[in-house]
Amino acid sequence: MNKFIIQVNGTVYGSTASFRALRFTESVLSLGHQVTSVFFYQDGVTNSSKLISPASDEHDLHLAWTKLAAEHELKLVNCVSAALRRGVLSEQDAKENRKDSSNASEQFEMGGLGELVTTIEQSDRLVCF
């Protein structure tokens, strides 16, 4: 059994990166491997916005990530710097930056590159999308 960390760099829609990362994560888990965390970086942080509202006939990637995380107790981590630059704010970030509201789902926690490095050290493989 291998330990994977998945890094998602692609936007929630507009590229296939998030969808491919989701399917890869599902596959790895179904084969009995462990996913130590899913780290959303660069435009990947857009996956955490609770305001995403795809058309009813489109796959809801945000919902899929949150369901997968709940089912497998996955840790979903946003790079806080990348998120702030792209207007994705947790409740705490909204308060600290004097913004009226937040839009990051509670299932996604904010973290930094230091946390990514620590998790890489605890994993066997890093796979980036």
Buried (B, 14 or more C-beta within 10 A) or exposed (E): EEBBBBBBBBBBBEBEBBBBBBEBBBEBBEEEBBBBBBBBBBBBBBBBBBEBEEEEEEEBBBEBBBEBBEEEEBBBBBBBEBBBEBEBBBEEBBEEEEEEEBBBBEBBBBBBEEBBEBBBEEBEEBBBB
